[in-house]
């Protein structure tokens, strides 16, 4: 999964969820699908965390210049 893209992994996660919601899988197949879904969910979560850390805001100053500021969530303590 190392070279996988976020969008690809998210699509696979959505497919796993549909399979599980369909209720047609055996218990063993459901467990395998669930494990696959957990891996994709963790991958997507890591990618979103990485993207959040990389986001920077450009803030316009009164003099017309711009300054970069790191993006932080309101409840972010760090």
LUMGUTI-299930 format. One record per residue: x, y, z of N, C-alpha, C in turn; residue number from 0; residue in three letters. Coordinates in nm, 3 decimals, always signed. Layout:
<nodes>
{node {X Y Z} {X Y Z} {X Y Z} NUM ALA}
...
</nodes>
This chain:
<nodes>
{node {+0.082 -0.120 +0.000} {+0.000 +0.000 +0.000} {+0.086 +0.126 +0.000} 0 UNK}
{node {+0.219 +0.112 +0.006} {+0.308 +0.226 +0.020} {+0.296 +0.325 -0.095} 1 UNK}
{node {+0.284 +0.276 -0.218} {+0.278 +0.365 -0.333} {+0.135 +0.404 -0.370} 2 UNK}
{node {+0.041 +0.360 -0.292} {-0.099 +0.385 -0.322} {-0.135 +0.531 -0.298} 3 UNK}
{node {-0.228 +0.580 -0.377} {-0.274 +0.718 -0.362} {-0.394 +0.721 -0.268} 4 UNK}
{node {-0.414 +0.837 -0.209} {-0.526 +0.858 -0.117} {-0.658 +0.825 -0.186} 5 UNK}
{node {-0.679 +0.878 -0.306} {-0.806 +0.861 -0.375} {-0.835 +0.714 -0.404} 6 UNK}
{node {-0.730 +0.639 -0.442} {-0.746 +0.497 -0.471} {-0.784 +0.420 -0.345} 7 UNK}
{node {-0.715 +0.451 -0.237} {-0.743 +0.383 -0.111} {-0.882 +0.417 -0.059} 8 UNK}
{node {-0.922 +0.542 -0.074} {-1.056 +0.582 -0.030} {-1.163 +0.509 -0.111} 9 UNK}
{node {-1.142 +0.495 -0.242} {-1.238 +0.423 -0.326} {-1.247 +0.277 -0.282} 10 UNK}
{node {-1.133 +0.215 -0.253} {-1.134 +0.076 -0.207} {-1.206 +0.064 -0.072} 11 UNK}
{node {-1.187 +0.162 +0.014} {-1.256 +0.162 +0.143} {-1.406 +0.170 +0.122} 12 UNK}
{node {-1.449 +0.256 +0.031} {-1.592 +0.269 +0.002} {-1.648 +0.137 -0.051} 13 UNK}
{node {-1.571 +0.069 -0.136} {-1.616 -0.060 -0.190} {-1.630 -0.164 -0.079} 14 UNK}
{node {-1.535 -0.165 +0.014} {-1.541 -0.260 +0.126} {-1.666 -0.233 +0.210} 15 UNK}
{node {-1.693 -0.107 +0.235} {-1.811 -0.071 +0.315} {-1.938 -0.119 +0.246} 16 UNK}
{node {-1.946 -0.100 +0.115} {-2.065 -0.145 +0.041} {-2.082 -0.297 +0.052} 17 UNK}
{node {-1.970 -0.370 +0.038} {-1.976 -0.516 +0.051} {-2.028 -0.556 +0.189} 18 UNK}
{node {-1.974 -0.492 +0.292} {-2.014 -0.527 +0.428} {-2.159 -0.490 +0.454} 19 UNK}
{node {-2.202 -0.376 +0.403} {-2.340 -0.334 +0.422} {-2.438 -0.422 +0.345} 20 UNK}
{node {-2.390 -0.484 +0.237} {-2.475 -0.570 +0.155} {-2.523 -0.694 +0.228} 21 UNK}
{node {-2.445 -0.738 +0.325} {-2.486 -0.853 +0.405} {-2.479 -0.986 +0.334} 22 UNK}
{node {-2.413 -0.993 +0.220} {-2.407 -1.118 +0.143} {-2.280 -1.198 +0.171} 23 UNK}
{node {-2.185 -1.142 +0.243} {-2.058 -1.209 +0.268} {-2.070 -1.309 +0.383} 24 UNK}
{node {-1.990 -1.415 +0.373} {-1.983 -1.509 +0.486} {-1.909 -1.440 +0.601} 25 UNK}
{node {-1.914 -1.502 +0.716} {-1.845 -1.445 +0.831} {-1.696 -1.429 +0.802} 26 UNK}
{node {-1.634 -1.532 +0.746} {-1.491 -1.528 +0.716} {-1.459 -1.417 +0.614} 27 UNK}
{node {-1.539 -1.406 +0.509} {-1.518 -1.302 +0.409} {-1.544 -1.163 +0.468} 28 UNK}
{node {-1.640 -1.154 +0.557} {-1.668 -1.026 +0.624} {-1.548 -0.982 +0.708} 29 UNK}
{node {-1.488 -1.076 +0.778} {-1.371 -1.043 +0.860} {-1.254 -0.999 +0.773} 30 UNK}
{node {-1.232 -1.068 +0.661} {-1.125 -1.029 +0.569} {-1.151 -0.890 +0.513} 31 UNK}
{node {-1.275 -0.864 +0.473} {-1.311 -0.733 +0.419} {-1.294 -0.625 +0.525} 32 UNK}
{node {-1.334 -0.656 +0.647} {-1.320 -0.560 +0.756} {-1.172 -0.526 +0.779} 33 UNK}
{node {-1.086 -0.628 +0.780} {-0.942 -0.604 +0.797} {-0.887 -0.517 +0.685} 34 UNK}
{node {-0.930 -0.544 +0.562} {-0.886 -0.463 +0.449} {-0.934 -0.318 +0.466} 35 UNK}
{node {-1.059 -0.303 +0.508} {-1.114 -0.169 +0.530} {-1.040 -0.091 +0.637} 36 UNK}
{node {-1.002 -0.159 +0.743} {-0.927 -0.093 +0.851} {-0.792 -0.044 +0.798} 37 UNK}
{node {-0.727 -0.124 +0.716} {-0.598 -0.082 +0.657} {-0.615 +0.041 +0.570} 38 UNK}
{node {-0.720 +0.041 +0.487} {-0.744 +0.157 +0.399} {-0.782 +0.280 +0.481} 39 UNK}
{node {-0.861 +0.262 +0.585} {-0.901 +0.375 +0.670} {-0.779 +0.435 +0.739} 40 UNK}
{node {-0.689 +0.351 +0.788} {-0.567 +0.400 +0.854} {-0.479 +0.474 +0.755} 41 UNK}
{node {-0.465 +0.418 +0.633} {-0.384 +0.483 +0.529} {-0.440 +0.621 +0.497} 42 UNK}
{node {-0.572 +0.628 +0.476} {-0.635 +0.756 +0.444} {-0.618 +0.856 +0.558} 43 UNK}
{node {-0.632 +0.810 +0.679} {-0.616 +0.897 +0.795} {-0.474 +0.954 +0.801} 44 UNK}
{node {-0.375 +0.869 +0.777} {-0.235 +0.916 +0.777} {-0.212 +1.020 +0.668} 45 UNK}
{node {-0.266 +0.994 +0.549} {-0.249 +1.088 +0.438} {-0.315 +1.222 +0.469} 46 UNK}
{node {-0.433 +1.219 +0.530} {-0.500 +1.344 +0.567} {-0.422 +1.419 +0.674} 47 UNK}
{node {-0.364 +1.347 +0.769} {-0.282 +1.410 +0.872} {-0.159 +1.476 +0.809} 48 UNK}
{node {-0.096 +1.406 +0.714} {+0.020 +1.462 +0.644} {-0.019 +1.589 +0.568} 49 UNK}
{node {-0.131 +1.585 +0.500} {-0.176 +1.701 +0.423} {-0.206 +1.819 +0.515} 50 UNK}
{node {-0.267 +1.792 +0.627} {-0.299 +1.899 +0.723} {-0.172 +1.968 +0.771} 51 UNK}
{node {-0.069 +1.888 +0.798} {+0.057 +1.947 +0.845} {+0.125 +2.031 +0.738} 52 UNK}
{node {+0.098 +2.001 +0.610} {+0.164 +2.071 +0.501} {+0.091 +2.198 +0.458} 53 UNK}
{node {-0.032 +2.212 +0.499} {-0.111 +2.327 +0.455} {-0.059 +2.454 +0.521} 54 UNK}
{node {-0.043 +2.555 +0.440} {-0.005 +2.686 +0.492} {-0.108 +2.787 +0.444} 55 UNK}
{node {-0.134 +2.885 +0.525} {-0.225 +2.992 +0.488} {-0.145 +3.113 +0.443} 56 UNK}
{node {-0.191 +3.178 +0.339} {-0.132 +3.305 +0.299} {-0.224 +3.414 +0.349} 57 UNK}
{node {-0.173 +3.497 +0.436} {-0.253 +3.603 +0.495} {-0.209 +3.737 +0.437} 58 UNK}
{node {-0.305 +3.813 +0.390} {-0.274 +3.943 +0.331} {-0.258 +4.046 +0.442} 59 UNK}
{node {-0.150 +4.119 +0.435} {-0.121 +4.223 +0.533} {-0.181 +4.355 +0.486} 60 UNK}
{node {-0.187 +4.454 +0.575} {-0.244 +4.585 +0.542} {-0.167 +4.655 +0.430} 61 UNK}
{node {-0.036 +4.628 +0.422} {+0.045 +4.692 +0.318} {+0.036 +4.620 +0.183} 62 UNK}
{node {-0.047 +4.517 +0.174} {-0.065 +4.445 +0.050} {+0.025 +4.324 +0.034} 63 UNK}
{node {+0.121 +4.309 +0.122} {+0.210 +4.194 +0.114} {+0.141 +4.072 +0.176} 64 UNK}
{node {+0.201 +3.957 +0.153} {+0.147 +3.833 +0.208} {+0.249 +3.771 +0.302} 65 UNK}
{node {+0.197 +3.705 +0.403} {+0.282 +3.635 +0.496} {+0.227 +3.492 +0.510} 66 UNK}
{node {+0.319 +3.396 +0.515} {+0.277 +3.256 +0.532} {+0.259 +3.229 +0.680} 67 UNK}
{node {+0.156 +3.154 +0.709} {+0.131 +3.111 +0.847} {+0.090 +2.966 +0.844} 68 UNK}
{node {+0.143 +2.888 +0.937} {+0.108 +2.746 +0.943} {-0.039 +2.732 +0.978} 69 UNK}
{node {-0.105 +2.639 +0.910} {-0.246 +2.611 +0.937} {-0.258 +2.536 +1.068} 70 UNK}
{node {-0.346 +2.580 +1.154} {-0.372 +2.512 +1.281} {-0.522 +2.505 +1.302} 71 UNK}
{node {-0.566 +2.393 +1.353} {-0.706 +2.381 +1.391} {-0.728 +2.462 +1.518} 72 UNK}
{node {-0.851 +2.508 +1.538} {-0.880 +2.591 +1.654} {-0.848 +2.522 +1.786} 73 UNK}
{node {-0.869 +2.392 +1.792} {-0.843 +2.320 +1.917} {-0.702 +2.261 +1.923} 74 UNK}
{node {-0.617 +2.298 +1.827} {-0.479 +2.247 +1.821} {-0.396 +2.314 +1.930} 75 UNK}
{node {-0.337 +2.231 +2.016} {-0.257 +2.283 +2.127} {-0.111 +2.306 +2.090} 76 UNK}
{node {-0.063 +2.241 +1.981} {+0.077 +2.244 +1.943} {+0.109 +2.361 +1.864} 77 UNK}
</nodes>
